[in-house]
Amino acid sequence: MKQNNLSSFGFDCLLFERCNLHCTFCLEEHSVNDIDIQWIRQLPSLLLERFVSEYEKHSETNLITFRIWGGELFFDALPDEIFEEYKMFVEQTKHLFNKTFPEIKLDFAWVSNGVFKNIERVISLLKETNSGINLSYDPIGRFHKKELENLMIENALRFNSLQLLNEISITLTKPCINAYINDQSRLLDLKFAKKIDINYYIPNINWKALLPSDDDLFNFFKWTIDNKLFQIIDLNSLMLTLTGKMSKCVKGCNCNKHLSACKNCITYNCVKSSTIFPNTDFYGDTVITEDNVSEIKKYKGMCKRGCFYCKYIDKCPGCCWTSIIYKNAKLDNCPFRKIIEYIEQNSNLKNEFISWKL
């Protein structure tokens, strides 16, 4: 949750696209499997150069977050030498930014699917770089064998026991939602996580099978409330607002600006081999740039959903813009409006949240 005195800037650092899984909803096509060590080595200076160019517009920044991801950065077939490159990447990034912006705090997090057996070298990396790990979990479309799901759960437990686990991340596809609400997942086994982040599915080549309906989303949030999964970030923010602990719901990413960095490119979206449809399928003829994409996405989403006239506009997480502005997305009854009304009609739910918060 964004603190009043926190002004953050974010970088997503894609080191390579090679992966040990092939998730049906992934935005990466994984057709580029080479690991370019030189790219990893030059990235710290490119990140600094880019932030320097942005600093005049974001001079209030006191925190820069670096999310480092692939592909999969930790799968077992990778040689130990690549972990030394990871350490040098963090060390060099810290050195350059601390030298130029000593007053700005730096935070590093590694994003992983958690499917690896050689966990000790990952633990060593996290400890040596003073960083945490964000693990992804999805019951359908991610693990092709049950053993892989079990391995991810085991690793999550281990990281959490060492206080190295930042959060669990899930993607809301239709099949995953059906698995959750029909008790065919192990998400409740991950209830120990302090935070569970939601990725709203961005339509890709598998959209007909994966894009959830409004009813699907409502049923998911109702299930999370019924199971007291209040550590889900969007739900937590919503409940804080409805219980009067927060005046207005925090919406989306907490960063004032968020950029992605992958091979030879630092912008708002730069995966070289993507399964996501072109911008015209989401934005029509509107020209999208890194400076206007957030506001245009929000405006188009609110127009399509009808949010401007909703009495719950300040209470709603409103994090589904990318999904709903897709040209083939059909809207019905707003799932957030329905879940707010469900909570308001069942006052005991607020008391349960307050008790959970304590």
Solvent accessible surface area in square Angstrom, and as a share of the most:
residue,aa,sasa,rsa
1,M,101,0.45
2,K,79,0.33
3,Q,114,0.50
4,N,168,0.86
5,N,118,0.60
6,L,46,0.23
7,S,15,0.10
8,S,4,0.03
9,F,0,0.00
10,G,0,0.00
11,F,0,0.00
12,D,13,0.07
13,C,0,0.00
14,L,6,0.03
15,L,3,0.02
16,F,8,0.03
17,E,9,0.04
18,R,91,0.33
19,C,38,0.23
20,N,50,0.26
21,L,11,0.05
22,H,133,0.59
23,C,17,0.10
24,T,56,0.33
25,F,18,0.08
26,C,31,0.19
27,L,58,0.29
28,E,6,0.03
29,E,85,0.38
30,H,24,0.11
31,S,74,0.48
32,V,62,0.36
33,N,81,0.42
34,D,82,0.43
35,I,40,0.20
36,D,41,0.21
37,I,50,0.25
38,Q,109,0.48
39,W,4,0.02
40,I,1,0.00
41,R,129,0.47
42,Q,76,0.34
43,L,0,0.00
44,P,1,0.01
45,S,58,0.37
46,L,51,0.26
47,L,0,0.00
48,L,26,0.13
49,E,119,0.53
50,R,47,0.17
51,F,0,0.00
52,V,76,0.44
53,S,74,0.48
54,E,6,0.03
55,Y,63,0.24
56,E,159,0.71
57,K,122,0.52
58,H,26,0.12
59,S,64,0.41
60,E,94,0.42
61,T,6,0.04
62,N,58,0.30
63,L,21,0.10
64,I,0,0.00
65,T,29,0.17
66,F,1,0.00
67,R,88,0.32
68,I,0,0.00
69,W,45,0.16
70,G,2,0.02
71,G,17,0.16
72,E,2,0.01
73,L,0,0.00
74,F,0,0.00
75,F,16,0.07
76,D,65,0.34
77,A,81,0.63
78,L,6,0.03
79,P,76,0.48
80,D,90,0.46
81,E,120,0.54
82,I,7,0.03
83,F,8,0.03
84,E,91,0.41
85,E,15,0.07
86,Y,0,0.00
87,K,29,0.12
88,M,96,0.43
89,F,4,0.02
90,V,1,0.01
91,E,108,0.49
92,Q,77,0.34
93,T,0,0.00
94,K,57,0.24
95,H,104,0.47
96,L,31,0.16
97,F,0,0.00
98,N,73,0.37
99,K,154,0.65
100,T,65,0.38
101,F,16,0.06
102,P,99,0.62
103,E,115,0.52
104,I,5,0.03
105,K,135,0.57
106,L,30,0.15
107,D,63,0.33
108,F,7,0.03
109,A,8,0.06
110,W,0,0.00
111,V,32,0.19
112,S,5,0.03
113,N,8,0.04
114,G,0,0.00
115,V,9,0.05
116,F,2,0.01
117,K,162,0.69
118,N,65,0.33
119,I,16,0.08
120,E,97,0.43
121,R,33,0.12
122,V,0,0.00
123,I,10,0.05
124,S,41,0.27
125,L,0,0.00
126,L,0,0.00
127,K,118,0.50
128,E,112,0.50
129,T,4,0.02
130,N,131,0.67
131,S,12,0.08
132,G,7,0.07
133,I,0,0.00
134,N,10,0.05
135,L,0,0.00
136,S,16,0.11
137,Y,0,0.00
138,D,0,0.00
139,P,20,0.12
140,I,79,0.40
141,G,25,0.24
142,R,26,0.10
143,F,28,0.12
144,H,133,0.59
145,K,107,0.45
146,K,123,0.52
147,E,111,0.50
148,L,28,0.14
149,E,9,0.04
150,N,53,0.27
151,L,29,0.14
152,M,0,0.00
153,I,4,0.02
154,E,103,0.46
155,N,9,0.04
156,A,0,0.00
157,L,90,0.45
158,R,94,0.34
159,F,0,0.00
160,N,42,0.21
161,S,83,0.53
162,L,62,0.31
163,Q,159,0.71
164,L,21,0.11
165,L,16,0.08
166,N,60,0.31
167,E,25,0.11
168,I,0,0.00
169,S,15,0.10
170,I,1,0.00
171,T,14,0.08
172,L,1,0.00
173,T,1,0.01
174,K,67,0.28
175,P,36,0.22
176,C,0,0.00
177,I,0,0.00
178,N,59,0.30
179,A,3,0.02
180,Y,0,0.00
181,I,55,0.28
182,N,85,0.44
183,D,109,0.57
184,Q,133,0.59
185,S,28,0.18
186,R,68,0.25
187,L,0,0.00
188,L,69,0.35
189,D,70,0.36
190,L,0,0.00
191,K,83,0.35
192,F,62,0.26
193,A,3,0.02
194,K,160,0.68
195,K,94,0.40
196,I,0,0.00
197,D,34,0.18
198,I,13,0.07
199,N,70,0.36
200,Y,26,0.10
201,Y,5,0.02
202,I,61,0.31
203,P,0,0.00
204,N,1,0.00
205,I,121,0.61
206,N,56,0.29
207,W,52,0.18
208,K,166,0.70
209,A,64,0.50
210,L,12,0.06
211,L,26,0.13
212,P,18,0.11
213,S,46,0.30
214,D,6,0.03
215,D,66,0.34
216,D,17,0.09
217,L,11,0.06
218,F,30,0.12
219,N,57,0.29
220,F,0,0.00
221,F,2,0.01
222,K,67,0.28
223,W,23,0.08
224,T,0,0.00
225,I,1,0.00
226,D,69,0.36
227,N,38,0.19
228,K,82,0.35
229,L,0,0.00
230,F,0,0.00
231,Q,12,0.05
232,I,0,0.00
233,I,59,0.30
234,D,16,0.08
235,L,1,0.01
236,N,17,0.09
237,S,7,0.04
238,L,2,0.01
239,M,0,0.00
240,L,14,0.07
241,T,11,0.07
242,L,16,0.08
243,T,27,0.16
244,G,63,0.61
245,K,130,0.55
246,M,36,0.16
247,S,113,0.73
248,K,113,0.48
249,C,5,0.03
250,V,43,0.25
251,K,63,0.27
252,G,47,0.46
253,C,79,0.47
254,N,50,0.26
255,C,23,0.14
256,N,63,0.32
257,K,23,0.10
258,H,62,0.28
259,L,2,0.01
260,S,20,0.13
261,A,0,0.00
262,C,2,0.01
263,K,65,0.28
264,N,112,0.57
265,C,36,0.22
266,I,28,0.14
267,T,29,0.17
268,Y,59,0.23
269,N,90,0.46
270,C,12,0.07
271,V,22,0.13
272,K,112,0.47
273,S,10,0.07
274,S,47,0.30
275,T,17,0.10
276,I,39,0.20
277,F,47,0.20
278,P,85,0.54
279,N,67,0.34
280,T,87,0.50
281,D,22,0.11
282,F,16,0.06
283,Y,15,0.06
284,G,36,0.35
285,D,146,0.76
286,T,52,0.31
287,V,114,0.66
288,I,22,0.11
289,T,61,0.36
290,E,38,0.17
291,D,102,0.53
292,N,45,0.23
293,V,15,0.08
294,S,80,0.51
295,E,117,0.52
296,I,35,0.18
297,K,54,0.23
298,K,76,0.32
299,Y,133,0.51
300,K,61,0.26
301,G,0,0.00
302,M,16,0.07
303,C,64,0.38
304,K,84,0.36
305,R,33,0.12
306,G,33,0.31
307,C,16,0.10
308,F,97,0.41
309,Y,203,0.77
310,C,28,0.17
311,K,147,0.62
312,Y,25,0.10
313,I,55,0.28
314,D,69,0.36
315,K,70,0.30
316,C,18,0.11
317,P,1,0.01
318,G,5,0.04
319,C,28,0.17
320,C,3,0.02
321,W,30,0.11
322,T,28,0.16
323,S,11,0.07
324,I,8,0.04
325,I,11,0.06
326,Y,3,0.01
327,K,124,0.53
328,N,50,0.26
329,A,8,0.06
330,K,165,0.70
331,L,54,0.27
332,D,100,0.52
333,N,84,0.43
334,C,27,0.16
335,P,0,0.00
336,F,3,0.01
337,R,90,0.33
338,K,55,0.23
339,I,0,0.00
340,I,0,0.00
341,E,51,0.23
342,Y,45,0.17
343,I,0,0.00
344,E,69,0.31
345,Q,141,0.63
346,N,51,0.26
347,S,77,0.50
348,N,78,0.40
349,L,10,0.05
350,K,45,0.19
351,N,94,0.48
352,E,51,0.23
353,F,1,0.01
354,I,60,0.30
355,S,75,0.48
356,W,96,0.34
357,K,100,0.42
358,L,179,0.89
